[in-house]
Amino acid sequence: MNARTEIEPTPINRTSVERKSEREIVVTRTFNGPARIVFEAWTNPELMKRWWVPKSMGMSLLSCDMDVRVGGTYRFVFAHGDSEMAFFGSYLEVTPYSRLVWTNEESDDGAVTTVTFEEQDGQTLLAMHELYASKEALETAGTGSADATVETFAQLDELLVTLSAGAGRNGVDLGVG
């Protein structure tokens, strides 16, 4: 049941979307930047606001609340036209620079998302696994979610260029605050 799609033809930073089973999708991409910076972009609300919403969807991120620790919660509120939607859940695992696991609790069919960060030679291989409660839940989520992820990952690439340019010897200038 492995269906693999290569999206974006460039050899560097290619996003790969693979259906691993009836309940799991895995999205991978190599980012030009160390794991600590990529991880920070996933765990700092001010940075998340700069890349998480696919620009092509005409959505805006109204609020981004994140308490990134085991047992902490997150809540993102999006606006699309006159409607708002919230995505929320809890962090199950937080291992700085290498792993995040969270629940998606906006419906009974929400996935558990695991993101891993593997650094090699200044680049980070990121793998995002989404495990759904059932085959039907994955089918309901559809490929729209994967397509949005491809776009947001490209936006993260753009942000990483900015963050890497601000990186100094003694740390990273994250461009916030």
N, C-alpha and C positions, 0 to 999 in steps of 0.2 A: 504494500500500500504506500510505497514511497513515491511521492510525486514531487519533483524538484523543479523550481523555476529560477532561472538566472534573470535578474532584473538589473538593468544598467550594464551596457556592454563594456565599459572600461575595465581593464584588468586590475587596477587598484581601486579599493573601496567598493567592490561589487557587493551588492546585497543579494543574498541567496535566501529563498523562502522554500522550505521543505516540509511537506506533510509527513511526519514520522509514523503516525498511526491514525486510527479513526478518531482519536481524541487529542492529538498533539501536533502543533506546528512549531517549527524551529526557524528562526530568522538569524542569519549570521552576516557579519560585515567586519572588515578590518578598517580601523580608524587610524589616521596619522596623528598619533599623540600617545603619550604614556598613560598607563592605566589609571594613575592617580588623577589626571585631568579629566579623562573620560568618565570615571566614577563620580567625580565632583559634579560634572554636568548632569548626572542622573540623580544626585542627592541634594543639590542646592536649589531651593525653589526659585531664586532669582535667575539662575542659569536655565533651569527647566522651562521657564516661561519664554525663553528666547529661542527654543527649538522644538518643543513638544507638539505644537499644533500644526498640522499640515496646512500650508498657506493656500493651496489650491481649493480647499474645502470651504472657504469663506467663513471660517469659525474664528472665534477669539476666546482666549483663556481669561475668564473673569477673575478667578482666584486659584491659587496654587498653595495649599497648605500641606506641609510635609514634616513629620516627626520621624526621621529616619533612624530608627533603633528597633531592636527586637521588641515587639509589642506596641510599637508606635503606629500611628495611622497616617493616611494621606487622604486628601479630598481635592479633586480638580473639578471646577465648575466651568463649563464651556457655554458659549452663546452661539447660536446659529439662527440668524434671522430674529424672529420674535421669541424663539424658544431657548430654554436653558436645559442643560443636562449635567448631571454630576456623576463622577466616577470616584469610587472610594474603596478603601480596604485597609488591611493591616500588614505590617512588615513581620515576616516570620524569621528571616535570617538577614543579617547585615554584617558582612565581612569586608572591611574597607579595602578598596582597590581590587577586589576579586569576585565578590558575589553579593547579589541582592535577591531575596525571594519575598513576594507579596501576594496577598489575596486580592481578588477583584470581587467586591461584595455588592455591586449595584443590582445584581439579580441572583436568583438561586442557581443559575447556570454559569456563574462567573468562573473564569479560569484562575489557576495559580500560575503566576509568572515568575520564572527564574532567569536572571541575567547574570552571565559570567563575563569576566574581564581577564583576558590572558595577554600579558605584555611580552613582546619579543622585539628586540632591536628598536625600541622607541615607538613601536606601533602596538595597537591593542586589537586583538581578535575578540569581538563581542558576540556572544551567542545568547539569544533570547528564546526561551522555551515557554510556550503557553500550553498548559495541560487543562483541558476542559472536563467537566463532569461527565459528559456523554458525547457520543458521535453527533447527536442532534444539536447540542449546544455549540459545537465547533462549526457545524454547517450553518447555524443561525448567524454566528459571527461572520462567516463567509470570508471571501478574499478581500473585502473592503478594508478590513483591519490590517491585513498584510500589506496592501497597497499603501495605506496611510503610513505604515511603519517605514516603508521604503523612502517615502518623501521626508518623513521626520528624520530619518538617519542621514539623508543628504543635508538637511538643515543643521544637524549636529556637526557634520563635517565642516560646514561653513563657520560655525561657532568655534570649533576647535582651532581653526586657523587663527582666529582672533585671540583665543586664550593662549595658544602656543607662542604667538608673537609677544604676548605680555609676560611670558614665563621668564623669570630671572634666576640667577644662581641660587638664591635663598628661598625659592618657592614660586608660587604661581600668582600672578595678578589676575584675579578672576573677573575683574571688570564690574564688580558689584559694590554697593555701599558707597 
